[in-house]
Amino acid sequence: SLTLNWLPEIAHAQKETTATTYTTATTSELMDMFLPYPIQNPYIETTKNSAELMFVTEEAASITTETNNQTQSIAGSTENHQFTLANLQPGNNLVTITATMADGTSESKTITINLPEEPKKDSKSFHDHSKNQQVTHRKKGHLL
């Protein structure tokens, strides 16, 4: 069966930003270097409408992905895989990753990449959130 290994330097390279969501293993798992992980747990970094995937296969493989009825073939056959899935939709995106080895055998896994819904421009939730923060700060002030 096909297993993937974390790239520790990538798994530890998380940027401290609230705009980016990371799907990774737990902190304790990240501390263990080069443990095998199944294909449904690659390292994923999402942006507004795309996701970058990074993973390692035990042997050289060519990768094909299918997302929202769009097929993308990743050039080359290698053990280290890094590519971007573009034109993802807000909400859940089902991504099928197929790895084909040199001997012609292949294995597919499906993962879900969730992108946040875009906020409405006329939304007043930001203002409500600000008021809630002020109330919270006042309550904390009274407790001190």
Buried (B, 14 or more C-beta within 10 A) or exposed (E): EBBBBBBBEBBEEEEEEEEEBEBBBEEEEBEEEEEEBEBEBBBBBBBEBBBBBBBBBBEEBBBBBBBEEEEBEBEEBBEEBBBEBEEBEEEEBEBEBBBBBEEEEEBBBEBEBBBEEEEEEEEEEEEEEEEEEEEEEEEEEEEE
